[in-house]
Amino acid sequence: SCELPLGMCKYCAPFVLNVRVLCVVFIYHYFASLPFAMLSLAFWFDALRKKYTFGKRTIYIFLAFSGILFFVFYPVLSGFIVPRTYMLSALKWFPSWILGY
């Protein structure tokens, strides 16, 4: 059952192994590996639900957290113009993240 992670690594390896510092990688570069990631996550959720009593709660927490992060980062990821203060205060969690104009 290691086909899914290997398939995902096959598509992500060229971007991970790129050593250029200022390399621009757009979200559509990862679209080919998205089915592998979704299937791997679904299998992991299913195993978690069957094996542990707290599995369903963990899955719901993960999905809620993912949804919240999607809505918080969506304006910047989709190219909407947002206030600079929003980018620097709410979205820039690490100093190495380059957000801004």
Secondary structure, DSSP 8 states (H G I E B T S, - for coil): --HHHHHHHHHHHHHHS---TT----GGGGGGGHHHHHHHHHHHHHHHHHH-TTHHHHHHHHHHHHHHHHHHHHHHHHT----HHHIIIII--STT-----
